[in-house]
Amino acid sequence: MNPILALRPDDTQSTPLYLQLARNLEAAIHAGEWKSEQALPSERVLSEQLSISRVTARKALQVLFAQGLIRRSQGSGTFITPRLEQPLSRLSGFSEMLRLKGFVPSSQWLERDITPPTHEELIRLALSPTDKVARLKRLRKADDTVMAIEMTTLPASVLPQPHTLGNSLYEYLEGIGKPIVRALQHVQAINASDEFAALVGIAPGTAMLLMSRVGYTADNTPIEITDTYCRNDYYDFVAELRRHDYSAELRL
């Protein structure tokens, strides 16, 4: 059976045809009907095979584009946006992860300042009341597509000139002999605020994934607090679980 025919909207429903088509396409993408980086049917093909206007097909694709599910390539067509698979058991920086996946990482800086720490930051970074912190806020991009909002706090003694930082914080820390070797990370679902929605190009209230991380150096010094607000349409988090062999302990 032609998979495109299953996308046909029902003209007896009150929901606009383009929204029905957009929802049907979204469901087919999530069901794996079209894979990452695979081309979607063109407006012309959708129009002809579903007996709808090209305007309806175009508006449906625009909905998916606004959601980040598809990307347009000039002269090549419309493709499924690739998702980032991030193992929860591996400690890596954003830039490193993107390069491993074949993307070009970049940042758009929103804030790079030296400020007094909050009370919580004093405790979590084991600072004294007179210490300052470097505060970073940026949009993290893959091939110029905004993937996440990242907010990082470090002791100012570690990053005294935050405006000189390049794309990779972890590469900088390794370069000064203070690599992060372990981290505690929590992942939770949140709803996008008006500010965050505008920054990443989604509707307010859309679900996002918040990764909160505290990074430690080899001598167990906390050196980094990072909150990363991720678009959930681009991210998959993967954890490999192993069952502990309790039977071996019982045999002792």
C-alpha positions in Angstrom: 0.0 0.0 0.0 1.2 3.5 -0.9 2.1 5.1 2.5 1.2 8.5 1.2 -2.5 7.5 0.8 -2.8 6.9 4.5 -2.1 10.6 5.1 -5.2 11.8 3.3 -7.2 14.3 5.4 -10.9 13.8 6.0 -12.9 16.7 4.4 -16.0 15.8 6.5 -14.2 17.0 9.7 -14.2 20.5 11.0 -10.5 20.6 11.5 -8.7 22.4 8.6 -7.3 20.0 6.0 -3.8 21.3 6.3 -3.8 20.7 10.1 -5.1 17.1 9.6 -2.3 16.5 7.0 0.3 18.0 9.3 -0.8 15.7 12.2 -0.9 12.7 9.9 2.6 13.5 8.6 3.9 14.0 12.2 2.4 10.7 13.3 4.0 8.9 10.3 7.4 10.4 11.1 7.3 9.4 14.7 6.2 5.9 13.6 9.3 5.6 11.4 7.6 5.8 8.1 10.3 8.3 7.0 13.7 8.1 8.6 16.1 10.8 9.7 17.5 12.7 6.7 15.0 11.0 4.3 13.2 13.2 1.8 9.5 13.8 2.3 7.1 13.8 -0.6 7.0 17.1 -2.3 4.1 19.5 -2.3 3.2 18.4 -5.8 3.3 14.7 -4.9 1.2 15.3 -1.8 -1.3 17.4 -3.8 -1.7 14.9 -6.7 -1.8 11.7 -4.6 -4.1 13.0 -1.8 -6.3 15.1 -4.1 -5.7 18.3 -2.2 -4.5 21.7 -3.3 -0.8 22.6 -3.2 -1.7 25.4 -0.8 -3.0 22.8 1.7 0.2 20.7 1.2 2.4 23.7 1.6 0.7 24.9 4.8 1.0 21.4 6.3 4.7 21.3 5.6 5.1 24.8 7.1 3.6 23.5 10.4 6.2 20.7 10.5 8.9 23.1 9.7 7.9 25.4 12.5 8.0 22.4 14.9 11.5 21.5 13.8 10.5 18.1 12.4 11.7 18.9 8.9 14.2 21.0 7.1 14.3 22.5 3.7 17.3 22.2 1.3 17.4 24.6 -1.6 17.0 22.7 -4.8 17.0 19.3 -3.1 13.7 19.1 -1.3 12.3 18.7 2.3 14.0 16.2 4.7 13.3 14.8 8.1 15.4 16.6 10.7 17.9 14.3 12.3 17.6 13.7 16.1 20.6 13.9 18.5 21.0 10.7 20.5 22.9 11.5 23.7 24.0 8.6 25.9 23.3 9.4 29.6 26.3 7.3 30.6 28.9 9.4 28.7 30.3 12.7 29.9 30.9 15.0 26.9 30.5 18.6 26.0 27.9 19.8 23.5 30.4 20.7 20.8 32.1 17.3 21.1 28.8 15.4 20.9 27.8 17.3 17.8 31.1 16.7 16.0 30.8 13.0 16.7 27.4 13.0 15.1 28.7 14.8 12.0 27.2 18.3 12.8 29.0 21.6 12.8 28.6 23.2 16.3 28.3 26.9 16.9 27.0 29.3 19.6 25.1 32.5 19.7 26.1 34.3 22.9 23.4 36.0 25.0 25.5 36.7 28.1 29.1 36.5 29.2 29.6 38.3 32.5 31.4 38.2 35.8 28.8 38.6 38.7 28.3 37.8 42.3 27.1 34.2 42.9 23.6 33.3 44.2 23.3 31.6 47.5 22.7 28.3 45.8 25.8 28.7 43.6 27.9 29.5 46.6 27.0 26.2 48.1 27.1 24.0 44.9 30.5 25.4 43.8 31.9 25.5 47.3 32.7 29.3 47.0 33.4 31.9 49.7 31.1 34.9 50.0 33.6 37.2 48.3 34.1 35.0 45.2 32.7 35.9 41.8 31.4 33.7 39.1 31.6 33.7 35.3 28.0 33.5 34.0 27.4 32.2 30.4 24.2 32.1 28.4 24.0 31.0 24.8 22.1 29.3 22.1 23.7 26.0 21.0 23.4 25.3 17.3 23.9 22.4 15.0 24.5 23.3 11.4 23.0 26.7 12.3 19.8 25.2 13.7 19.1 26.2 17.4 19.0 23.0 19.4 19.2 24.3 23.0 19.6 27.2 25.4 22.6 26.7 27.7 23.2 28.5 31.0 26.5 27.9 32.8 28.1 29.2 36.0 31.8 28.7 36.9 34.1 30.2 39.5 35.6 33.4 38.0 39.0 32.1 39.0 38.5 29.4 36.4 37.2 31.7 33.6 38.3 35.2 34.5 37.6 36.5 30.9 34.4 34.8 29.8 34.1 37.0 26.7 37.2 35.2 25.2 35.6 31.7 25.4 35.1 29.9 22.1 32.5 27.3 21.3 33.7 24.5 23.6 33.9 25.1 27.4 35.2 21.6 28.0 38.1 22.1 25.5 38.9 25.3 27.4 38.9 23.6 30.7 41.1 20.8 29.4 43.5 23.4 28.0 44.0 25.0 31.4 44.5 21.7 33.1 41.1 21.5 34.8 39.1 18.9 32.8 35.8 17.8 34.1 36.1 14.1 34.8 32.7 13.3 36.3 29.3 15.0 36.6 25.9 14.6 38.3 23.1 15.2 35.9 19.4 15.3 36.2 16.9 15.3 33.3 13.3 16.6 33.6 10.5 17.8 31.4 9.4 21.4 31.5 7.1 23.7 29.5 8.8 26.4 27.5 8.4 29.9 28.9 7.6 32.8 26.5 11.3 33.8 26.5 12.7 30.3 25.8 10.0 29.6 23.2 11.0 32.8 21.3 14.7 31.9 21.5 14.4 28.4 20.0 11.5 29.0 17.7 8.7 26.9 19.3 5.3 27.7 20.7 5.1 28.8 24.4 4.2 25.9 26.6 5.8 23.4 24.3 7.6 20.6 26.2 11.3 20.9 26.6 14.0 18.8 28.3 16.0 20.4 31.1 19.4 18.8 31.8 20.9 20.1 35.0 24.6 19.2 35.5 27.3 19.8 38.2 30.7 18.9 36.9 33.8 18.0 39.0 37.5 17.9 38.4 39.8 15.0 39.2 40.3 16.3 42.8 36.5 16.2 43.3 36.1 20.0 43.1 32.8 21.3 41.7 33.7 23.6 38.9 30.6 23.9 36.6 26.9 24.3 36.9 25.1 24.0 33.6 21.4 24.0 32.8 20.6 23.1 29.2 17.1 23.6 27.9 16.7 21.2 24.9 14.2 21.1 22.2 12.5 17.7 22.6 11.9 17.3 18.9 15.7 17.1 18.3 16.9 15.0 21.3 16.8 11.3 22.3 18.4 10.3 25.6 19.7 6.8 25.7 20.8 4.8 28.8 22.2 1.3 28.8 21.1 -0.6 31.9 22.8 -3.7 33.2 21.2 -6.1 35.8 23.4 -6.7 38.8 24.2 -10.3 39.5 22.7 -10.7 42.9 22.9 -14.5 42.7 26.7 -14.4 42.8 26.5 -12.5 46.2 24.0 -15.0 47.5 26.4 -17.9 46.7 29.2 -16.3 48.9 
